[in-house]
Amino acid sequence: MDIFNGILLGFSQAATPMALLFCLIGCILGTLVGVLPGIGPSATIAMLLPITLGLNPLIALIMLAGIYYGAQYGGSITAILVNVPGEPSTAVTAIDGYAMAKQGRAGPALSISAIGSFVAGTAATLVLAVASPMLSQIALKFGAPEYFSLTLLGIILVVVLSQGSLLKGLAMATFGLLMGQVGTDVFTSATRFTFGLDELRSGIDFIAVSVGIFGVAEILRNLEASDGISRAVHKITQLMPNREDFRRSAGPIFRGTVLGSFLGVLPGGGAFLSSFASYAVEKRLSKHPEQFGKGAIEGVAGPESANNAGAQTSFIPMLTLGIPSNAVMALMVGAMVVQGIQPGPRVIVSQPELFWGLIASMWIGNVMLILLNLPLVGLWVRMLRIPYSVLFPGILAFACIGTFSANGIEINLYVLAASGLGGYLLTRIGCDPAPFLLGFVLGPMVEEHFRRAMLISEGNLAVFVERPISAVLIVITVVIALLTFVPSLLSARKTVFAHADD
């Protein structure tokens, strides 16, 4: 099936009343969690996973995807108006966006943010539509050695691009890999690490772990913060940018879209790294770099375009290779698995309606988001007045009910509680939960492909370097691992991720 016919098939699936309804629900929820600091898309998607079990797989993925890219839109609203980034990826936007708001130019900042997000999201979805089928064709040639090398590369990149120290990132990824080994051996059918509990024969429940480590841990972290936000919200007097604003924003929007589209594909790259890189590029290219930090509209247009493009293209490795590029994509992989769908290159062949329907829904979702964000900006800002003491008990109850109702196994509630407490304690000592979740998802894949490669080669490790694609991936993995110890790169990495905590 060519791309044009695939897109037509996608719109025929994504434009049904049910798909449009859940796309709208996802976009609204995404904007809401982007606006409310402390409730990110990872926690929201994790807590909604049990609900998706009762939905059509395509409808479920459309809603979850809408939450993810919708949060990028919503996060910019509070970043600009109250200097509180709803999402880490909008932390860079707050630098110049809030400065513009203090100058009485909150309206143009919000408009350029929404326009840049829409343009970037639309263009990046086109990149997704074009690149995914080609990458799927290449991936169909992959065998066990290639998949092992690819998953190894993905884990290394996630560790390198995770927040905190490299050692802690590696430890979290390793812990996730080990947790993924609990259950029944796929080759021998022997049980392992179950401690005699029959409920663990199928492994530790993904929904319970993800809801705990993101949802419950997020609640515990935010309960330490103040109850609500007391910062003044800047009023919006004029919404539309002037001609000079459009002129100065055109280049940054284009460059941010290109940069974000590329970085979003990289495991661990995602929206935050894209927005920071775009800001650095725009400041370097500007004829007036001294204006950055004081209300330069380029500092809003570039990062906002980059983070939305990065959010869209991060679906490429997940859909084509079955390899999640960040924590949210790991949750999407989990959603597909619990629906009985094996992510990977065969999805586009065996289930083209799902593949192209999801892509088409992103175009529809971007249109919905630009219509939702600007006219309803006052409503979103009023959501900031909801006190955490009211919000979080309801979220916690919803998480517990959803986790138990997924399969009715009592032990999953204990897993939920342990994951929530563990996730909270680990983040308190500076450990990023994203490498853990990706290790947990990729752990069974790493083991299966490694052991299968060993069976094919009769135990000869040279199989990983004798095959060209696998050898290239191994070399890239080794080079990246070695480069991380270069002092200048270590310093740059610390500088980048220091902004995530601002």
N, C-alpha and C positions, 0 to 999 in steps of 0.2 A: 504494500500500500504506500503510495507516494504521500508527501507531506500535505499537499493541498486537500486530497481526499481524506486524509487523517484528520485535518482540522475541521472539515465539514462534518465528519462523523462525530468529532468531539463536541461541536456546537449542538448537534442533534441530541446528544446525551446531556449536556450541561444546561441547555435551555428549557428543559422540562420544568413544570411548576414545582415539583419536589426538590429538584437540584437547585433551582433559583432560590427557593425558600431557605434551604440549609446553607447555601452560599452567603445569603444575606445574614443569617444567624451567625455564621462564622466571622463575617466582617464586623458585625456589631460587637460580638464578644472580643474579637481581636483588638478593636479600637478601645474598648472599655479596659481591657487588661493592660493595654499600652499606656492609657491615661493614668491608671491607678498604680503608683509606684509600689513595688514589692510583690505584685501579682503578674508575673511574666507569662509568655505563651507556653513555656515548658511546663509550668505548674498547671495551667489551664488545660492544655492538651492531655497531660497525664491524668488529670481528674475526670476528663470527659471520655477517656478510653472505654470504660465499662459501658457507657451509653451507646457507643458505636457498634457494640455487638448486636444490637437489635435493628441496625440500619443496613441498607444496601451498601456494599463496599465502596462504590463510587461516591454515593451521597456522604458517607462517613469521611472519606478522604477529602472531599470538597470542603466540608465544614472545618476540618482540622487545618487544612491548608489556609483557609480564609482567616482563621485565628492567627496563624503565624505571620502572614504578610500584613494583616490588618494591624497587628501590634506595632509594626514599624511605623505605620501612619500615626497611630494614636500616641505613641511615645513622644513624637515631636511637639504635640500640643502643649503638654506640661513643661517640656524642656524649654520652649520659647516663652510661655506665659508666666511660669513660676520658678524657672531655673531648677526644676526637679525632673531629670530624665526618667520617663516611664520605662525605658528600656536601656540597657548598656550601650546599644548601638546609637542612641540619640544623645549620649553624653557630649559628643563633639558638637552637635547641633546647638546645644545649650550655650556654648561659648559666645557665639555671635548672635544667635537667635534671641537670647535674653537681653543682650545689649541693645538690639534693635527694639525690643519691647519697652525698655526703659526710655528710649528716645521717642516713644509714641508710634513706632512703626511695627507693632505686633501683627497687624493685618497683612501687610506685604510679606513679612517673614513666614506667616502661616500659609499664605497663598503660594509663594514660591516653593515652600516645603511640599505642599500637596501636589503642585504641578510637576515638580521634579520627581516626586515619588511615582506619580501616574505615568510619566514618560518613561522612566527607568523600568518600572514594573512591566509596562507594555512591551518595551524593547527586549527586556530580559526573558520574558515569556516566549517571544519569537526565537531568541537564541535557544531556549529550552526545546522548542518544537523542532528546530533545525538540527541541533547537535545530538539530541537524545537518540533518534533513530540510527544515526551514523555510529554512535558509540555502542549502541546495542548490537549492531552488526559485527563490530570488532570483538565485543565481549562474548559473542556466540562461539568464537574460536578459542576462548579460554578453557583450559583444563584445570585440574586440581593444583598443579604447581603455580600457575598464573594467579589463581584466586588466592592462594596462600600468600604469595608475594604482595598482591594488591591489598589484602587485609592488613598485612604487616606494615605496609606503607601508610595506610590510613591511620593505624594506631599511632605510629611515630609522628605523623603530622598533627594529629589531635593533641598529643602530649606536648609537642613543641609550641603549638598555638593556643594552649590552654593557659588560663590565668594562674598566677602563683609560680613557685619554683618548678624547674624541670624535674627535679627528684620527686617532688610531691605528685606532679602530673603522671610520672611513670609509675609511681606506687599505686595511684588511684586506678590507672588503666590495668595494671597487673591484678589488683584486687578484683576488678570487674571481670577479667578473664577467668580468674579462679572461681568466682561465684557462678559463672556460666557453666561450669563443669558439673554442678550438682544435678543429680537425676540419673537417668538410664543411659548407659553407653550405647551409642548408635550402632557400633560394630559387634559387640558381644552381648548386648542386652543385660549386662550386669549393672546392678545399682551401685552408686558411689556417693559418699558424703551425705547420705540421707538420714543418718543416725537412727535408722529403723523406722522412720516415719513414712508411711505409704503415701501421704499427701505430697511428699517431695520427689516421688518417683518420676514425675514429669518435669522436674526442675523447679526452681524458685519462680513464683509467678511474676511475670514481667510487669503486669498492671500494678500489683501491690508494691513492688520495688520502685517503679517510676513515680507513682503517686506519693509514696513516702519520701523519697529522696528529693523530689521537687516540691510537691504540694505541701506536705506536713512540715518539712524542714523550712520552707519559705515562710509558713505561718509562725513558726518558732522564732525565726530570725527577725521578723517584723514586729513581733510582740515586744521586742527589746526597744524598738523605736518609739517615738512620741505618738500619741493618739491623734492621728490626723495631721494635716499640714496647715501651718499658721501663716505661711508666706502670702504676701499680697498678690492678687491676680491682676495683671495689667489689662486695662480695658482696650477693646478693639474699636478704633474710631473709623478707620478706612481699611477695607479689606483688599482691594485690588492694587497690585503693584503698578508703578508708573513705567513709562517707556524705558528709562534708564535702568530700572531694576531688571526688566526683561533682557535688555542688552547685556548687562553684566552677568546674568544668570545662565545665558544660553550655553556658553562654553563649559562652565562647571557642570551643568546638567549632562552634557554629552560625555565629558571626560569621566564623570562619576559613574555614568551608566556603563561605559566600557570597562572601567576598573572594577566595579562591583560585579559585573557579569563574569569576569575572569576569576576574581578572588573567591566568589561564592562557590565555585566548583571545587575548590581545594578543601580537603577534610580539615576542619577546624578553622577555616577562613571566615566564612559567614559574614553577617551584617556588620558586626562591630569592627573587625579588622578593615573591612571595605571602607567604612565611614572615616576611620582614622587616617587611612592611606590617602583618601580623597582630600581630606583637609590639608594634609601635608603637601600634596601635589599642588593644590590651589594656592596655598601660601607661597610656595616656591615660584610658581609661574606668575603671580600677581605683580603688577607694576607698583602697587602700593601695599606691600606686606605689613606695614605698620598699622593699617586699618583693621587687620585681623585681631579679633578679641575685643574690638570696639564697635562692632555692628556692621561688619562687611557681609553683604548679602551672598557673596560667593561662598562664605563659610557656612551658609545654610543650604544653598542649592547643591553644591557638590556632595557633601556627606549624606544628605537625605536621598539623593539619587543613587549613591553608591550602596547605601544600606538596603534599599528596596531591591535594587538589581541583585545584590548578593543573596538576599532572602529567596528570590525566585530561582536563581540558577543553582542554589544548593540542592534543589530537587533532582538535578541531572544525575549525579552519581548514585543517588538512592533509587531512582527509577530504572536506570540502565544497568547498574552493576550490583545493586542490592547492598551497597556500602553507604552507610549514613555519614554525612559530612559534618554534622554537629548533633547536639543533644536533641534538638527538636526533630531532626530527621531520623534519629534513633527511635524516637517515639512513633514517628510515622511508619517506620519499618515494623515496629511492634504492632501497630494498628492493622497493618496488612497481614501479618502473621496470624494474629488472633482471628482474622476474617478468613483464614485458610488460603491466603495468597502468598506465594513465595516471591519476594522481590528479586529482580534481576533482569537480565536481557530478554528472557522469554515472555515477560509481561506484555510487551508491545506486540508480540506475535499471537500469544494465546488469549489475551484479553485487551484487544485494541480499543474497545469501548471505554474501559477504565482508564487506560493510558491517555488517550486523546481527550476524553471527557474531563480529566483532571486539568490538563493543559488549557483547554478552552475555558474552564471555569475561572482560571486566573485572569484572563482578559475581562471576563464579566465582573469578577471581584474587584478589579482595579477601577472599573467604572463606578461600581457601587460605592467604593471607598471615597472617591473624590466627591461624590454627591452627598455622602454621609458626613464627611469631615468638616468642610467649610460652613455649610448652612447651620450645622448643629454644634458648632464649637462651644457655644455658651452652655449647652446641656452637658457636654463632656467635662467641662471645667467644674461644673457644679457637683459632678461625681466625686471630686476631691474632698468634699465636705463630709463624705460618709466616714464615720469613725471606724478605726480598725477593730475596736471592741465589739462592734455590731457585725462587721463584715466577716471576720475570720471564724467565729464559732459556726456560722452557717456553712462556710467552705469546708471546715473540718468534718462536720456531720455529713455533708455531701460526699466527701472523699471516702469516709468509712462505709456509707451505704453503697456507693458505687463499686468499691473494691469487693465487698462481700457478695453483692448481687451478680458479679461477673460470672462466678462459678459456684457460689454457695459453700465454699470451703472455709472453715473457721480459722485455720492456721494462717490464712492470708491476712487477717486482721493483725495478727502478731507480727507478721513480716512487714506490714504497713507501719506499725508503731516502731519496730526496730529500725527500719529504713529511714523513717522520719527523724528519729533521735540520732541515728548514726550520721545522716546527712547534715544535720544541724551542727553536731560536734566537729565533723570533718571540716566544714566551712569556717568554723570558729578558729581552726588552726591553719587556715589558709589553703585548704585543698579544694580544687574545683571539681564539682560532681560530674561535669560533662565527660571527662575521660573514663570515669567509672562506668557510666551508663553505656558508652560506646564499647568499652571492653566487655561489659555484660552481654550486649547484643552480639558482638562479633566473636565472643569466646567460642561458642559451639561451631561457628563457621571456620575459625582458625584451626581448631582441632580436627574437624572433619576433613578439610582440604589437605592438611599436613599429613594425616594418617593415610588418606587415599593416595596422595603422591608417593608416600613410602611404600604402599602396597604395589603401585604400578612399577616403581623403580627397584623393587625388592630391597628396600632399605638404603639405597644409594642417594646421599644428600646432594650429589652433583646434579641431580635432575632439576634443581632450582636455578642452576646457572647454564645448563646445557640448552635450555629452550630460550630463544631470543627474547620474547616478551617478558618472561619471568626474570631473566638475567638483567634486563634494563630496569625493571622495577626494584630488584634487589640492590642494584648499584645506586639508584636514586635514594632508596631508603638509607643506605650506608652513608652517602654523601650528606644528606640532610641531618642525620644523627651526628656526624662529625662537625658540620658547620655550626651546630648549636653551641659548641664549646669555644667558638671564636669570640674573644672578649668584646669586640665592637658590636657583634650581633647580639650577644647577651645583654649588652647595655641598651641597644635599641629595643629589644624585646621588653625589657623592664619599663622603658619609657612608654611604649605603646599601651601596655596593660595597666599602667598606673592610672590611666584615664578612666578605666572601667569602674574604679571605686570612687571617683570624684562625685 
